[in-house]
Amino acid sequence: MTMDVTIYHNPDCGTSRNTLAMIRNAGIEPTVIEYLKTPPARDQLAAMIADAGLTVRQAIREKGTPYAELGLDDPALSDDQLLDAMLKDPILINRPFVITPRGTRLARPSELVLDILPDSHKGPFAKEDGEQVLDAEGRRIV
C-alpha cells in the first residue's frame, strides 16, 4: 500500500514500537523520524499538536523526563514557553506522533494509529505485551 506516513519515533518506547509495527502490519513502510535525534521544527511541532486536537500541555511527556524539575507543571506557563522547553529537551515531546493523509494522532495508546490508517492490515496483531489489537482478518478488536 502506498500512503505517505510519518512517525516521530523513539525506539526505546514500547508504545512507539507497537505503533510502528501496526503501521507496517497495514503494509505501509513509513518515514521514521527518531525525534530525540532529529526533533521537529517549532512550527511542525505546533502543527502536529494542533492537528491531533491536543493542547500543548497535553503533548508534553511527564514520566521519565525533567518535567517536574523544570517547573513545567506551572499553569502560568504559556504554550510558547512549553514549546520552547519541548524543543530544548525533546524527551519532553510525548510520542509517538503519526501523520498520515487521514490525520495526525498522538498514538497513546498505540491502537489510536488505526484511526488514521487504511483497513489494509495483514492478519492478526498483538502488542509486545500480548494484548490482541487485530483479529485474524485484520479487524480491530474493540
Secondary structure, DSSP 4 states (H G I P E B T S, - for coil): -----EEEE-TT-HHHHHHHHHHHHTT---EEEETTTSPPPHHHHHHHHHHTT--TGGGB--TTSSTTTTTTT-TT--HHHHHHHHHHSGGGB-S-EEEETTEEEE-SSGGGGGGGS-S---S-EE-TTS-EEE-TTSPBP-
